Amino acid sequence: MQVGSLVKFKATDVVAMITAITREGDYNSFRLHVTGDALANTACADGITYVSEDMMQRTAEVISESR
């Protein structure tokens, strides 16, 4: 998983693009731009959210790898 990759969350089929990867203490954090209205009416309604690397590996799969 790298910046620019598209990922799909297995349970919901929601697609997101990785826009940044940062180091947060002892783990990596992925900044995501989520497509569609999956985050509508939430604190992340602008489509931007963050997920830990561990959570990404367990819940999402890469559907288009960035070059």
Buried (B, 14 or more C-beta within 10 A) or exposed (E): BEEEBBBBBEEEEBBBBBEEBEEEEEEBBBBBBBBEEBBEEEEBEEBBBEBEBEBBEEBBEBEEEEE
